Amino acid sequence: MFLGEYDHSVDDKGRLAIPAKFRASLEEGLFITRGLERCLVVFDVDAWRTMAERVQALNPWQGDARRMQRHFFSGAVQAQPDKLGRVVLPQYLRDYAGIASDVVVVGLWDRVEIWAREEWQRERSEAETNSAALAEHLAGSA
């Protein structure tokens, strides 16, 4: 389980230290791919398998499904944290998410998101400003 938000930095070699509280869950390996809002998403092996099966099961005869599969799978990389709990974020993923140095690592229960700090501040502000309306909208669709 991943919870909380942590300020970190990506070093000049593109390495990110995974927050200590997340390391045990990711020590067997992880997958990093493009998220939907210009962030990166990290899955442990089991969560990756579940999400990958859902994306793979989309109908390849539908253009939107193919586009989602391309977005999700073409950007994916499998990684293994080093002894210091660091993983390399490939340059193409850092470019996608606008990550230069300062990031926020966000725990979202079954996955982790990595955001450029400024982008996370905007996203969090939007969610905090509209949380009541968002909750009401989602409650209506349940």
N, C-alpha and C positions, 0 to 999 in steps of 0.2 A: 504494500500500500504506500502510495506517494502523496504526501501532504506538505503544504507550506510553500513559501517562496524564498529564494536565496540569491543574493547578489554575488556574482562571480565574474571572473575575467577570462578571456581566451588569450593564451600567450602567443608569442610571435611565430610559433610552430603550428598554430591552430588547435592546440590542446586545451581542453576544458576539464577542470577537476569536478567530478561528480560530487554533489553534496554528500557528506559523510553518512547522513541518515538514509540515503538511497543506495549506497554501495552494496550492502549485503544482498539486496534484491536484484542487483544487476551484475553480480560477480560471475555468473555463469554465461554472461554475454548479453548483448543488447542490439537493437536495431534502431537506426536513426533515419528519418525520412522527412520530406516536406510536410508541413502542416497546412491548414487551410487559410490561415490569416497571416501569412508571411512569418511564421515561426517554424521551428523544428520540433518534431515529435520523437520521443524516445520510448521504446517499448521493451519490456523484458521478453524473454523467449516465448513464454506462454501467451502473453497479451499480443505479441506480434502474430503468432500463429492464428489466434482468434480473429484479429483485425484483417490479416492477409486473406483468410478464407472468405470473409465477408466481401472484401473488395474484389477478389478473384471471381466470386459467384455472380457479380453483376453481368448483365446480358451484353456480350460483346457486339451484338448487332445494333446496340444503341450508342450513338455518338457520345453522349454524356458519360456513359459507363466506360467506354474506351478512354476517354479523356481523364476520368478519375483514376483508372488503372494506371495510365501512363504517369500521372502526377504522383501517385503513391509509390509505385514500384520502381520507376526509373531513377528516382532520387534516393532510393534506400541504400543503406550501407550497414553491414554487420560489423560490430566492433567488440573489442574485449578491453575492459579497463586495465591499465597497467598497475604496477604495485602501489602507485600513489593515487589510484582511483581516477586517472585521467584518460580521456578518450580524445582522438583526433576528430575534429569536425572538418570534413573535406571543404575545400575552397568553394566549390559550386553550391554547397548547402549554406555556407556562411554568406555567400553573395545573395542567394535567394532570400534569406532572412534579414539581410542588412546588418549582419553581425561583423563588427570590426574588433572590438575589445570587450566592452562592458556588457554583460548579459544578466538576465534574471532567469533562474531555473525554477520552474513552477511545478509542484506536484499536483496531479489531477487524478488521484485514486489509483487508476490502472495504467497511467502513462505519465510522462514528464514532458513539459514543453520548455523549449529554450528560446527566449526572446531577446532581441536587442533591447537594452534597457529603456530607451526612449519609446520604442513601440509598445513595450509592456506597460509603461506608465499611461500611455494613451488608452490601451485596451482595458486596463484595470479601472481607469477613470470612467470610461464609458459604461462598464458593467456596474460600477458603484452608483453612478448617476441614475441608471435605468433599472436597477435591480427589482424594484417593486413591480414595474410594468412587465418586465421580463418574466418574473415568477407567475404573475397573473396570466400572461399569454401561454406559458408552458403548462400551467394547471388546466387551462381550457382545452389543451390538445391531448391530455392524458386519458 
